[in-house]
Amino acid sequence: MIKIGIFPLNVILFPESVYPLHIFEERYKQLINECYTNNLEFGINYISPAGISEVGCSAMVSQVLKKYPDGKMDIIVQGISRYRLNRIWQGQELYYSADVEPFADDDYGVDFGLMEEAVRLYNKIAEGITSLKIDKIDPNNIDAKFPSFLIAQKAGLTPEQKQSLLEIRSENLRLETLSKHLRKVQPLIKRAEVISNIIKNDGYLKNDII
């Protein structure tokens, strides 16, 4: 078990994804500065009206894009690995910290048929949205340990669906879950709310930008 700083957010960070953040609260300025200076990981947990989700994803600051005179920052973070919260601490620092334990898959096998099907459905949706450029995925050239988390970044999932996916401990089950979702989305792809939901996920960036 390890202790890390926690950054509760209304976004879900997946392992291996990169995400831009604007840091403006004093406690998170402190957290980010400490982690960036000392090359430390911190945790991002989805927060909703129901509270802080137990399963989160550790992150590292991969790039500081801009520093403002008042200490605010624009940064890019890289998702590292999942963990489960055991105990949250308050008062020792300005920000939250927590004792966490690794949250790894129980099943490490990948069914390439499932992966190719999920990628095929994803690419059909990418082709169907003409108002937004979404890069297609080459199933023969996926540079990701977890293809499901790569697909999920632009699959039009709600925050709750993303959190549920983050908590699944089997790559094959995640791929099956995504395929079911993408099949439902496919006939609705021209609807404004579906496109809007995919656009909202545009905070995710390509790994090759850093």
Secondary structure, 3 states (H helix, E strand, C coil): CEEEEEEEECCCCCCCCEEEEEECCHHHHHHHHHHHHHCCCEEEEEEECCEECCEEEEEEEEEEEEECCCCCEEEEEEEEEEEEEEEEECCCCCCEEEEEEECCCCECCCCHHHHHHHHHHHHHHHHHCCCCCCCCCCCCCCCCCCHHHHHHCCCCCCHHHHHHHHCCCEHHHHHHHHHHHHHHHHHHCCCHHHHHHHHHHHHCECHHHC
